[in-house]
Every structure is written in structure tokens, then in C-alpha cells.
């Protein structure tokens, strides 16, 4: 069934989206609660974490819990594996056990050693025949098939553009391209010229990825021909960068996300805490929340106090007590937070 185009939106890879700024698939970060947070911030689409095709085929409970939830549209299910037939079986299971996503994406980008050495992730750049077979295995399910990959480096038999050509010829409708090779991991600076060259070869089908922190970064990718841009570490470092970027691109934003008050930032944190607690329990939520502390309170006084205090809390009441104290001191114009400094990303 064809997607209905949202007002003022666009279609990328056969999926209708409201805008071209999307939350990237981030391992151990792009959980349902975080996806919900970034939808509230305004992103046009979210991705799941990397979901193991082997884990789905073996009925792993933790893997099944990573599948899309009701009300998440548009969301993309990202799978990873090393074998085409298993990839197809895993999608069949995912569509039975989870909510139907708007697209399915194969991860051919992860450079982490334990993934790479199993022939998965970015290793597939060295195995174009397997990559092609994976795409072909997913096409019959009727979902748009996407791929996330990297620049081809030493040891890859095809150039980046030719590798993408293989994927598109096999039936892929969109490729998200990170501007680093697998050997570079996440070091240095992504090569936007290389990403732009591929985007020019495949108009409207390439999504830019890498080093996105500010409106200028997104505008640069779009000016080079990318159809959309992935927000990854930059979004975690500054959660409220999302509405700022969208405003710069000409998309509206609610005042509470464009210019959030201390109380609204506290509400963002507590809503995220509640959503995470439903998924991983209260203690697990307190641990995961630490990754977002700087990103939610970026630029405001009281960093030392917040980091020290939240780093030791294990339950929601204690968390709320800490942030309410911080909020009260800030609103009253005081400086004694129990620490000093500003929250920096």
C-alpha cells in the first residue's frame, strides 16, 4: 500500500516523511523510549537499533523486544546478519512478532570488530554478492528495502558507487551512506565530497550520515544532493539541536522544544525516565539516562551537581528530587547547586 504523503513532506525510498532529518540507528541508544523522545523533538523518521537476524530466528527474547512498537510510524527496522536466507527468515518473524515498519534496512555499515569479523556489517562491502542476495531476499516481503553502508575502502572489490549500484539493481530503494571507511571507524572527519558524488549518481536515493551537529551540517549534505540526513551522536550530545536544525531548514517547531525552560527540560528528562523504566526497569533506566544528561541540560549551570548526583541515583523519586532541586536553584537565580560549571555536550 502506498504511503500517504504528510502535509509539506516528501517521499524518500518509497516512504513518506514529514522532513529530511532522521534519527539514526544507534546500538544501545535507539531504543523505543529514545525514538519517542526524538519524535517529540520533530524528526521525520526513526530507526530501530541493529536487530540480529540470528537472534530473531532463534527466538531470543531480548532481540524480539527490539522490534518496532505500535504508533511509531514512520520507523525503519534495521537488521544485521551474514547470510541472505537467514535474513529473509528473520524479517518474516519480525513481521509476525512486531509492528510492521515502513521499511526494512540491512546494516552494512557497522565497523565494530565483533560484527565485522563475523562477515556482518561493514564487512559486506567486501562481499557484494552476499549483499546483493540479502537485498533480493527481502524484496518479496513488500516493504521498501533500505541499506546503511560506508565508503568502500582497501579490500573492497567495488567502488562505493558501484556497490550502491549493485544494491539498487537488486531492489533496494534507499541507501544511507556514512562518509568513513570501516578502517576509519568513527575517527577523523567524514568525507562529504565522497557522499555527495554518490548522491549525484543516484538522485533522491542517498541519505547522508556522519558528523551532523548543527544546521549547517544538514544543509551541506542536502546541498550535495542527499535526500535526507541522519542525526546520530550529535543528537545525543544536544537533544534540542533537532528542533533548531528543523527551524533552520524551514520547518516549524513548538516553543517548548525551540526555547525550553528549565522546567520543560526537567519534564523531558522525567518523561524519558518513565518510558525507559517501562522497558528496562527503574534501575536500568537510571543507567541509560546518564547518556542523555548533558544533551538535555546542555549549556545550563549546575553540571557538576547534576552529574555527580544523577550518577548515583537508582530510582525515580531520587532522580526527580535531584533535578527539582537544580531547577529551583536555577529559577531563583542562585548558584549553589552543590557544584559548579555548565552542562556541556
N, C-alpha and C positions, 0 to 999 in steps of 0.2 A: 504494500500500500504506500502510495506516495505521501511524503510528509507535507503537512500544511505549513506554508511559509508564514512565520510570525511577522507582525507589522514592523516595517523598517528593517527586516532581517535579510538574510541571504541563504544560499544553499551551497554547501561545500561537501564534496564527496557523497552526494545524494542524501545529505542530512540537512534539515532546515535549522538554522541557528539565528539567534537574535543579534549577535555581534561576533567579531572575529577574535576576541580574547578568551582563551580557554584554559582551564586548569589542567596541567599536565598529569600524566600518570606517575606518581611518586611512591616508591616502595615504602611501606610502613607509615605513610603520611596520607595518601589519597583514600582514606577510609570514609565510610558513609557520612560520618559527622563532619568531616572536613569538607567533603563535597557539598554538603548542605550549607556550610559556612560561606563557601565561595559562590554558591548560587545566590545567597543573600547579598553578597558583595556585587553581584551583577555579571559574572562570567557567562558567556554564551553556551558553554558546554563543559562537561567534566568527564574525566576518565576514572576507571577503577585502578587499583594497584595492579601490578603484574600478577595474574592469576595462573597458577601452574596447571597445564593441561594434564599432566600426570596425576596431580593431586585430585583434580575433578574426576578422572577416570577411576581412581582408587577410592572415591567417596570420602576423602579427607574432610573432616568436619570444619576445620579452620579455613580450608580453601573454599568450601561451599559458602561460608559466611562472608566471603569477599565479593560475591556476585551482586549485581545491581538490585536495588530495592524499589518498591513501588513509589511513584511520584518523583523520580529522579530525572525524567526526560528534560533535555537530551543528554544521555550518558552513553559512553563507549566502553564496552567490555574489552579489556586488554588481556590476551592470552600469551603464554610463552611455552615453548617446548622445542623438541629437536626432531620431531617425526610427524609427517603430514597426516597419516591415518589417525594417530592418536589425537592430533589437533582437531580433526573432524569429530571424533567421538566426544571430545571434551566440550565442544560447542553444543552438541546435541544434548548433553547432560545439563549444561548451563541454561539452555532454553527451557528445560523441564523444571529445574530446581530454583531458578531465579527469575526475576522480571526480565522481559525482553528489552534489550538495549536498542538504541537507534543505529548502532554499528558495532562491528567486532574488529578489533585491531590486533595484529600479530606483532609482538615485540621482537625486533631485530636490531635493537639499539643498546641493550644493557651490556656494559663492558666489565661488570664485576666478575672476578676470576671464577668463582664457583658456578656461575651461569655460563660464562664463556667456554670453560674447559669441557662442559657437557655438550657443546655444539649448539647451544641456545643463544638467544640474544644477539649481540653484535657478531658472533661467530658465523651467523648465517650469511653475512656479507661474503664470506669465503666459500659458501655453499649455495650458489644461486639456483641450482637445480632443486634443492630441497626447499628453498624459499619459495620458488615458483609453485612447487607441488602443494605447499601449505596453503597458499592463496587459493589455488584451484579446489582444494578440499573443502574450503569454507564457502565458496561462491554458491553452491546449490542450496544453502540454507535460506537464501533470500534476503539476507542482511547486507548492507554495504560492507565491503571488506576493506579495512584500512591497514596500513603498516607504519610502524615507527622505526626509523633506522638512523644510521650515522653516515658520515663521509667514508668512502672506501679508502682504505689505507694499504700499507705494504702487505702483501699476501692475498689481496683480493683479486680475483681473476677479471673482474669487470670494473669499469669506472662507476662513480656514483650515479651518473645519469643513465648509463646502460643498465645498471642494476635496477633502478627505478622503472626503466622501460620494460624489463622482464616482469616486474610486479604488475604494472598496468596491463600488459598484454595477457597476463594470467587472470585478470579480472578485478584487481584492486581499483578502488575509486579515489583513494586519497593516500598520500604518503607524508608523514611528519618527519622532517629531516633535521637532525641535530648537527650543528656545524663543527663537530670534532670527530676525529677517528677513534676507534676503540682504544688504540695505544695511548691516546691523549687523556683517556678517562674524562675527568672534569677539570683538568688543568689548563692553564693558558686562556686564550680567548677564542671563541668560536669564529669560524670563517664564514661571515655573512656573504662575501662575494661568491663563495662556492655554492652556498644555499641558493642565492639569487640566480646563479647560472642554471641550476636545475629547475627553479621555479619558472624561468623564462622558457625553458624547453617544454615544460608541461603546465601551461597556463591554467590557473584556477584549481590545481590539484595538489599543490605542495603547501604544507604548513611549516612555518619556521619555528625553530627551537634552539634555545641556548642564550644565556646572558641577557635575560629580559628582566629589567629592574625599574624602568621608567618609561613614560610615554614615548620618548624619542626612540627607544629601542624597538617598540612595537611599530611605530611609524616607519622606521628604517626597513624592517622586514617587509611590511606591506608595500613600501615604495619599490622594493626589489621584485615584486610580483607574487609574494606569498599570499595565499587566500585567507590565512588565519595565523595566529601566533600562540604558542604555548607559554603559560606562566608557571614556572616551577619554583626554584629556590627563592627567586625574587618576591614571590607572593607570600612565602612563609616568613621572610625577613621583614616584610611590611604588608600586613594583611590589607590595610587600607590603600595600598597602591593600586589595587584593582579599580575602584571607582574613579580614582584620579586619572588613570590611563583611559578609561572609557569616556570620561568627560572630555579629555583632550582629543579623542577620536570623534567627538560629536554626538556621543550617546549620553542621555540624561542620567542623573543619579540622585537618590534621595539625600536630603541634608544630613541625616544621621550616619550615613556612610562617607559622604564627602567631607564633612566637618564634624566628626563625632566628639561629643562632650566626654569628659571622664566617666560620667555615669553610663553613657552609651557604650563606651569601651568595656566597662565592667560587665554590662549586660551581654556583650558579645562573648566575653570570656566565660561567663556563667552558663550561657546557652550552649556553648561548645562543650563545657564540662558535663552538662546534663546529657547531651547527645552521646558523648563518648562513654559515659557511665552506663548507659543502656546497652552499649555494645561490648565493653570490656570490663565492666565493673568499676566501682569507685576508685580503688587503688590504682588500677591500670590507667584510668582516665587522668589521674593526677600526674602520672609519669609522662603520658603523651602530651599533656597540656604544656609542659615545660618548653617544648619546641616552639610554641606559639606565643610565649610570654613577651618576648622582645617585639615580635611582629604586631601584636595588638596594642602595646603601650609605647611604641616607638616614638622617641623624641620628648617624652614627658619625664618630669622629675621623679626620683624615688627608685631608681634602678636597683641599687644595692639592697634596699629593704625588700623589694618585691622578689628579686632573685633568691635572696637568702631564705626568705620566709616561705615562698611557694615551693622552693626546692625541698622543703622538709615536710610539707603537709601531705596527709594520706587520706583525707576525707573532705567532702564538700563543705560542711559547716566551717571547717578551719580555713579553707580556701576563701570562702565568702568573707570571713572575718578579716583576713589579711587585706583583700582588695577594697573592702569597705573602709577600713582604716586609712588606706592610701588615698582613697577618693575624698574622704572627709578632710584630711590634712591639706590636700591639694586645693579643694574648693575654698577652704578657709584662708588660703594664702600662706599657710605655714611651710616650714622647711624640715621639720623633724619627722621624717618618715621612718626613722630607725636606720637610715642610711643616706647616701647622697648619690648625686650623678643623675644623668638622664638615661632613659631606656633607649638603647641604640641597636640598630639592626646589624 
